[in-house]
Amino acid sequence: MVSTASATGRTATGRGGIRREVVAALAVTTTIGYGVLYYAFGALLEPMRAELNISATTATGALTLAALTAAVLSIPVGRWLDRRGGHGLMTTGSIIAAGAVLAWSRVDNAGQLYVVFVAIGIASAMVLYPPAFAVIVATTAPARRTTALLAITLVAGFASSIFIPLTGQLIHAYGWRQTLVALACIVAVGTIPLHALAIRRTGPAAAASRAHEPRQALPGFWLLATAFVLHSAALAVIGVHVVTYLTRLGHKPTTAATLAGLLGLLSVTGRITVTILRRRLPMTAISAVIISMQGIALALLPAAGRSTVGAAACLTAFGLGFGVASIAKPAIILDRYGDQGYATIAGILGTPVSIAGATAPLAAAAMAAALGYTPLILTAAGGCLLAGLALYRLHVRA
């Protein structure tokens, strides 16, 4: 295992080796980024689709395109971060994000919508968790990185809780186009100054050695990639299809939506739990247990989920691991490979993981239409169990 102690960590500024203003700024900007560039879409979908006279599938395809665009850019963005740092990249990304959301408010057809969402995908690659975590690696001492990452993900974990209802209220008051204008202003005012000013003195993630490229040998990388690709696909499937499945089990739509809401709420609890356990146990072992527990919970859902209590119990167990990957991926990369070339390695891992998350819901819809929802849920359960096994093997080989 490669030590994470490096000049980058030892020279991190701030009390106790942590730049608090950088952490605070990135917590705010990632919350706005996820809230506007991702979560607001669900509230905007129906009024936008109706006015543009396109199907829900066509409209949702734009969001998939944005995710795929961001995935393709993961590696070049990671290399940029290792060479030049996040200041210029994240500032530019926030400008692109504000402009893209404003352009979204002016689209008149599906073609224009898709062009806008390519721009949103580009911005997403430049302003969300991956670049934010690279900046944390560059500015925070190794012993404090998990704390800094937790702070950012805890705040950003409330992005959906803030921006979905906010977007809904704005749509009700002003319509979807003016809502997007307002959201573009929020992005501009809430992210551009923070990226331009708060992280202006942050250097490259690989500043310690100036080698800028990860080592050729990354032991266990394919196990790590397999685990998080499977886990990302399972999370995406459940996030999109769980409400429909619960209604198929006999729950009222309002009950199903309330039960599904446990996932977002418990993801924050899960992140805190992981960080506490991290003090005593390796992250690979913690992640293996939690993700395996998710698989067991999903496997029990078809039998136990017909009752409200049973469904709540299964989704509670599953929800505790809903946000674990956000903390686990950077922590495992740093534990196993150190901080030299961190952003590039994270980008290489992020590409297949993001593609899996973007495409899994569409594949799942086809599977559900052909075989039914219970086989789909059991397949997602199997994916989590295999992911847990891959992480366990990675832990044993460490």
Salt bridges, closest charged atoms under 4 A:
GLU21 OE2 - ARG19 NE 2.51
GLU46 OE2 - ARG49 NH2 2.84
GLU51 OE2 - ARG177 NE 2.86
ASP108 OD1 - ARG177 NH2 3.64
GLU213 OE2 - ARG83 NH2 2.70
ASP335 OD2 - ARG278 NH1 2.70
ASP339 OD2 - ARG145 NH2 2.98
